[in-house]
Amino acid sequence: MIVVNPRPLLRTLAGCLSLVAAILLSAPALALSQPDTAAKQAYLVDLSSGEVLLDKNGTTRMAPSSMTKMMTAYLTYDALVHGRTTLDTSVPVSQTAWKMGGSRMFLKLGSTVRVEDLLRGLLIDSGNDAAVALAEGLAGSESAFASMMNAKARELGMADSHFMNASGWPDPGHYTTARDLATLATHLIRDFPQFYHYESERNFTWNGIRQGNRNPLLYHPVSVDGIKTGHTEVGGYGLTASGERNGRRLVLVVNGLPSPQARNDEPTRLLDWAWNSFKLYPLLRKGELVEQAPVWMGEEDSVPVTVADDVTVTMAPADRNSLHVVATLAEPLPSPVHRGDVVGRLRIDYDGAVRRQVDLVAGADVPASSGLTALGQRLGHLLP
């Protein structure tokens, strides 16, 4: 990152951004309030823009129950992609895995089971036995696998999570937050799209026993296509759900609900609210010119400033009248400047709050000037 000048220049973006703002401001309305929910914890994010649409106790520690199995699946996918295992690899079923209580895929003691079948047993049947078998097959023991889970959680930015086992079996030291589970779900969807179908399959038969996916939203026309339920006495009924409608993918985490019926009704209501109450507004496309920034002692006097990825905003039409987009740039930029260097920040405000901050980056290389050119620039800067 370029060392920025201590005299940042604040300005409202002109050109394309002001045009977008004018369009969005054309129909002011009343502000939109967040809905209440019976869930003790709820966190809802629009992956299309990164906007958090609902946050109720999203950073409060909670028992993830079987939603833990999302991390078990993540590590299994990671091992598949990096060649440490295959879908056809046979995993022995130990006594530890076989004797697991709670939800099971009903593995037989001493048998061997393909990784792909264990994945289905993990995600469709929510099998605790499948979770332990995968953990032992990938790490040698469940405790060693838990260490891998915690390392991966830190790597993914799950700031307040700690795992003691692969299944979500209750343990005082086993906890996460709704926000962390939303982070994990986002990585599952984006990092391993080729495996996401396992989390949406509706049934699986193993050992002559057919079981349906415990995710109730897969059976309703609410546009949900994954990913995992959870339930323990301490955690209550929980669900991490994701789906796409009209080009917008949402991730919702709820936990602490009182019943299976509530786990069906509340996520349906919250997702419908989010899809119906908000729209996706594009502001800038990747590489689109924001403005030119002056460069100090460079071969060029300025460098184009842009964004590294598309910038979109999810907001209620009611909030269009309060949209405010501001750029903070360091001027002049010290040379050399390299394409992709962070040269400032784009702040997006609406409804009286800072909603997003996006890096502004250099759109081209500007080498440092040399010889007489550099001397002339330096004198021109020093002389009145």
LUMMI-407959 format. One line per 4 residues: number of its first residue (from 1); their letters; for each residue x, y, z of C-alpha. Coordinates in nm, 3 decimals. Example, Ala and Ser with C-alpha at 12.3 -4.5 7.8 and 13.67 -1.06 7.14 Angstrom:
1> as> 1.230/-0.450/0.780; 1.367/-0.106/0.714
***
This chain:
1> mivv> 0.000/0.000/0.000; 0.125/0.349/-0.081; 0.209/0.570/0.217; -0.057/0.837/0.201
5> nprp> -0.007/1.209/0.231; -0.114/1.336/0.576; -0.336/1.596/0.407; -0.618/1.384/0.260
9> llrt> -0.856/1.562/0.025; -1.225/1.487/0.085; -1.457/1.534/-0.207; -1.791/1.415/-0.332
13> lagc> -1.739/1.211/-0.646; -1.851/1.372/-0.967; -1.930/1.226/-1.307; -2.071/0.875/-1.306
17> lslv> -2.126/0.859/-0.932; -2.319/1.183/-0.918; -2.532/1.061/-1.208; -2.607/0.736/-1.024
21> aail> -2.688/0.931/-0.709; -2.925/1.154/-0.903; -3.108/0.850/-1.036; -3.134/0.696/-0.692
25> lsap> -3.253/1.021/-0.538; -3.540/1.056/-0.780; -3.806/0.898/-0.558; -3.764/0.968/-0.186
29> alal> -3.970/0.766/0.062; -3.991/0.669/0.426; -3.705/0.485/0.603; -3.723/0.106/0.642
33> sqpd> -3.695/-0.049/0.990; -3.555/-0.393/1.064; -3.805/-0.664/1.157; -3.806/-0.822/1.499
37> taak> -3.742/-1.195/1.524; -3.794/-1.468/1.780; -3.439/-1.590/1.716; -3.189/-1.511/1.990
41> qayl> -2.927/-1.449/1.722; -2.986/-1.348/1.360; -2.750/-1.222/1.091; -2.848/-1.163/0.729
45> vdls> -2.611/-1.048/0.455; -2.653/-0.984/0.083; -2.353/-1.148/-0.084; -2.410/-0.951/-0.403
49> sgev> -2.298/-0.631/-0.231; -2.172/-0.735/0.113; -2.445/-0.533/0.286; -2.558/-0.656/0.627
53> lldk> -2.937/-0.627/0.623; -3.016/-0.766/0.969; -2.799/-0.804/1.278; -2.946/-0.921/1.607
57> ngtt> -2.676/-1.026/1.852; -2.462/-1.124/1.556; -2.139/-1.117/1.759; -2.281/-1.291/2.069
61> rmap> -2.122/-1.627/2.139; -2.358/-1.920/2.088; -2.356/-2.297/2.049; -2.351/-2.374/1.674
65> ssmt> -2.482/-2.729/1.720; -2.478/-2.917/1.388; -2.408/-2.599/1.193; -2.053/-2.689/1.301
69> kmmt> -2.062/-2.945/1.021; -2.021/-2.663/0.770; -1.660/-2.633/0.887; -1.617/-3.010/0.868
73> aylt> -1.743/-2.993/0.511; -1.516/-2.696/0.432; -1.205/-2.884/0.542; -1.317/-3.191/0.346
77> ydal> -1.365/-2.983/0.032; -1.026/-2.822/0.088; -0.865/-3.167/0.114; -1.040/-3.277/-0.207
81> vhgr> -0.924/-2.973/-0.403; -0.564/-3.007/-0.284; -0.544/-3.382/-0.347; -0.520/-3.496/0.015
85> ttld> -0.823/-3.719/-0.038; -1.070/-3.811/-0.312; -1.444/-3.868/-0.324; -1.371/-4.241/-0.369
89> tsvp> -1.126/-4.267/-0.078; -1.244/-4.532/0.170; -1.253/-4.426/0.535; -1.270/-4.686/0.815
93> vsqt> -1.550/-4.651/1.070; -1.401/-4.655/1.419; -1.581/-4.738/1.740; -1.567/-4.369/1.830
97> awkm> -1.756/-4.275/1.514; -1.996/-4.571/1.534; -2.109/-4.503/1.890; -2.190/-4.134/1.836
101> ggsr> -2.537/-4.039/1.955; -2.779/-3.783/1.819; -2.846/-3.760/1.445; -2.668/-4.033/1.252
105> mflk> -2.628/-4.184/0.907; -2.607/-4.525/1.077; -2.255/-4.633/0.990; -2.155/-4.993/1.062
109> lgst> -1.867/-5.058/1.298; -1.555/-5.176/1.116; -1.686/-5.094/0.768; -1.525/-4.860/0.520
113> vrve> -1.718/-4.576/0.361; -1.639/-4.349/0.066; -1.571/-3.984/0.141; -1.856/-3.882/-0.089
117> dllr> -2.103/-4.097/0.103; -1.977/-3.952/0.431; -2.028/-3.601/0.292; -2.388/-3.682/0.207
121> glli> -2.437/-3.839/0.548; -2.286/-3.529/0.707; -2.488/-3.267/0.519; -2.818/-3.442/0.441
125> dsgn> -2.856/-3.673/0.743; -2.658/-3.440/0.973; -2.475/-3.752/1.087; -2.256/-3.712/1.392
129> daav> -2.103/-4.048/1.306; -2.017/-3.920/0.958; -1.854/-3.609/1.107; -1.626/-3.814/1.332
133> alae> -1.537/-4.056/1.053; -1.438/-3.770/0.823; -1.238/-3.603/1.100; -1.046/-3.922/1.175
137> glag> -0.995/-3.994/0.806; -0.851/-3.648/0.736; -0.657/-3.578/1.054; -0.609/-3.912/1.233
141> sesa> -0.817/-3.809/1.534; -1.106/-3.577/1.610; -0.893/-3.365/1.841; -0.634/-3.312/1.568
145> fasm> -0.917/-3.222/1.329; -1.051/-2.969/1.579; -0.712/-2.798/1.571; -0.743/-2.779/1.193
149> mnak> -1.091/-2.631/1.231; -0.966/-2.358/1.461; -0.674/-2.275/1.233; -0.907/-2.250/0.934
153> arel> -1.151/-2.035/1.131; -0.873/-1.784/1.200; -0.769/-1.790/0.835; -1.126/-1.721/0.717
157> gmad> -1.171/-1.429/0.956; -1.405/-1.602/1.201; -1.298/-1.378/1.486; -1.492/-1.533/1.773
161> shfm> -1.517/-1.907/1.708; -1.363/-2.208/1.878; -1.426/-2.569/1.788; -1.382/-2.873/2.011
165> nasg> -1.523/-3.137/1.776; -1.637/-3.203/1.420; -2.007/-3.256/1.484; -2.121/-2.974/1.711
169> wpdp> -2.163/-3.202/2.011; -2.221/-2.976/2.314; -1.907/-2.859/2.489; -1.849/-2.539/2.691
173> ghyt> -1.543/-2.460/2.481; -1.729/-2.505/2.151; -1.879/-2.179/2.030; -1.916/-1.937/1.743
177> tard> -2.128/-1.636/1.645; -2.397/-1.581/1.385; -2.166/-1.343/1.199; -1.888/-1.601/1.194
181> latl> -2.123/-1.867/1.057; -2.231/-1.625/0.784; -1.862/-1.577/0.702; -1.811/-1.953/0.686
185> athl> -2.119/-2.003/0.467; -1.998/-1.730/0.232; -1.663/-1.906/0.192; -1.830/-2.242/0.135
189> irdf> -2.038/-2.095/-0.146; -1.759/-1.894/-0.308; -1.455/-2.116/-0.249; -1.610/-2.449/-0.346
193> pqfy> -1.906/-2.396/-0.581; -1.843/-2.737/-0.735; -1.946/-2.906/-0.408; -2.236/-2.682/-0.305
197> hyes> -2.492/-2.924/-0.448; -2.436/-3.163/-0.157; -2.592/-2.909/0.078; -2.909/-2.886/-0.130
201> ernf> -2.977/-3.256/-0.193; -3.309/-3.348/-0.036; -3.255/-3.710/0.066; -2.996/-3.982/0.108
205> twng> -3.022/-4.355/0.170; -2.753/-4.543/0.360; -2.761/-4.884/0.524; -3.117/-4.924/0.396
209> irqg> -3.236/-4.612/0.578; -3.367/-4.320/0.376; -3.343/-3.979/0.542; -3.455/-3.637/0.423
213> nrnp> -3.250/-3.320/0.442; -3.324/-3.144/0.770; -3.324/-2.800/0.607; -3.698/-2.720/0.595
217> llyh> -3.658/-2.436/0.346; -3.545/-2.672/0.071; -3.903/-2.795/0.047; -4.066/-2.451/0.013
221> pvsv> -4.074/-2.201/-0.278; -3.855/-1.950/-0.097; -3.554/-1.975/-0.334; -3.329/-2.143/-0.072
225> dgik> -3.072/-2.395/-0.200; -2.864/-2.468/0.116; -2.700/-2.508/0.364; -2.723/-2.651/0.724
229> tght> -2.944/-2.687/1.030; -2.850/-2.729/1.395; -3.016/-2.816/1.723; -2.904/-2.880/2.079
233> evgg> -3.067/-2.805/2.411; -2.819/-2.527/2.483; -2.826/-2.375/2.134; -3.192/-2.415/2.048
237> yglt> -3.302/-2.458/1.688; -3.077/-2.296/1.430; -3.035/-2.269/1.056; -2.782/-2.127/0.815
241> asge> -2.963/-2.076/0.487; -2.869/-1.936/0.148; -3.055/-1.875/-0.173; -3.067/-1.658/-0.482
245> rngr> -3.353/-1.454/-0.624; -3.343/-1.193/-0.899; -2.963/-1.201/-0.908; -2.921/-1.145/-0.533
249> rlvl> -2.779/-1.420/-0.311; -2.853/-1.394/0.060; -2.702/-1.574/0.357; -2.907/-1.592/0.678
253> vvng> -2.804/-1.735/1.014; -3.060/-1.778/1.291; -3.016/-1.959/1.621; -3.191/-1.998/1.954
257> lpsp> -3.535/-2.059/1.806; -3.781/-2.249/2.029; -3.910/-2.517/1.790; -3.875/-2.684/1.449
261> qarn> -4.181/-2.489/1.332; -4.015/-2.161/1.428; -3.704/-2.270/1.238; -3.927/-2.309/0.933
265> dept> -4.131/-1.990/0.972; -3.876/-1.729/1.089; -3.612/-1.780/0.817; -3.883/-1.784/0.551
269> rlld> -4.023/-1.455/0.679; -3.684/-1.287/0.713; -3.561/-1.393/0.371; -3.882/-1.284/0.203
273> wawn> -3.852/-0.948/0.381; -3.493/-0.904/0.260; -3.566/-1.000/-0.101; -3.882/-0.791/-0.120
277> sfkl> -3.768/-0.483/0.072; -3.427/-0.419/-0.086; -3.287/-0.374/-0.434; -2.936/-0.396/-0.575
281> ypll> -2.799/-0.071/-0.717; -2.474/-0.067/-0.921; -2.242/0.227/-0.855; -1.913/0.144/-1.028
285> rkge> -1.780/-0.135/-1.244; -1.437/-0.290/-1.200; -1.180/-0.069/-1.371; -1.419/0.222/-1.428
289> lveq> -1.255/0.564/-1.397; -1.338/0.750/-1.077; -1.101/1.042/-1.129; -0.737/1.137/-1.193
293> apvw> -0.504/1.172/-0.894; -0.193/1.394/-0.913; 0.144/1.213/-0.885; 0.452/1.365/-0.723
297> mgee> 0.774/1.330/-0.923; 0.637/1.074/-1.168; 0.682/1.032/-1.540; 0.315/1.123/-1.565
301> dsvp> 0.147/1.409/-1.380; -0.150/1.196/-1.274; -0.280/0.841/-1.250; -0.633/0.712/-1.312
305> vtva> -0.812/0.605/-0.996; -1.056/0.313/-1.007; -1.194/0.019/-0.807; -1.066/-0.338/-0.812
309> ddvt> -1.413/-0.496/-0.817; -1.767/-0.394/-0.903; -1.921/-0.170/-0.638; -2.289/-0.226/-0.571
313> vtma> -2.520/-0.120/-0.290; -2.813/-0.312/-0.149; -3.063/-0.073/0.002; -3.432/-0.006/0.035
317> padr> -3.576/0.234/-0.221; -3.679/0.435/0.085; -3.312/0.515/0.154; -3.229/0.656/-0.189
321> nslh> -3.275/1.014/-0.076; -2.992/0.981/0.177; -2.725/0.822/-0.045; -2.390/1.001/-0.016
325> vvat> -2.068/0.883/-0.181; -1.736/1.040/-0.078; -1.378/0.967/-0.190; -1.072/1.024/0.027
329> laep> -0.750/1.051/-0.175; -0.388/1.122/-0.087; -0.262/1.410/-0.303; -0.015/1.420/-0.451
333> lpsp> 0.074/1.050/-0.465; 0.446/0.977/-0.425; 0.598/0.799/-0.725; 0.644/0.531/-0.830
337> vhrg> 0.280/0.425/-0.845; 0.194/0.066/-0.939; -0.130/-0.053/-1.089; -0.347/-0.187/-0.807
341> dvvg> -0.183/0.020/-0.532; -0.437/0.144/-0.278; -0.451/0.524/-0.315; -0.762/0.612/-0.117
345> rlri> -1.101/0.505/0.012; -1.454/0.528/-0.118; -1.714/0.576/0.157; -2.080/0.500/0.093
349> dydg> -2.330/0.646/0.340; -2.705/0.629/0.356; -2.976/0.654/0.621; -2.731/0.847/0.840
353> avrr> -2.468/0.572/0.869; -2.150/0.457/0.697; -2.257/0.146/0.507; -1.946/0.048/0.314
357> qvdl> -1.587/0.150/0.258; -1.409/0.040/-0.057; -1.043/0.074/-0.154; -0.963/0.306/-0.442
361> vaga> -0.672/0.175/-0.648; -0.435/0.303/-0.913; -0.546/0.206/-1.262; -0.199/0.228/-1.421
365> dvpa> 0.173/0.228/-1.349; 0.349/0.562/-1.313; 0.729/0.524/-1.285; 0.932/0.779/-1.092
369> ssgl> 1.081/1.054/-1.305; 1.457/1.094/-1.317; 1.732/1.343/-1.402; 1.640/1.696/-1.503
373> talg> 1.270/1.615/-1.509; 1.275/1.519/-1.143; 1.480/1.828/-1.055; 1.238/2.052/-1.238
377> qrlg> 0.940/1.899/-1.062; 1.104/1.937/-0.724; 1.190/2.305/-0.789; 0.840/2.369/-0.920
381> hllp> 0.697/2.227/-0.600; 0.927/2.432/-0.374; 0.907/2.767/-0.553; 0.599/2.990/-0.507
***
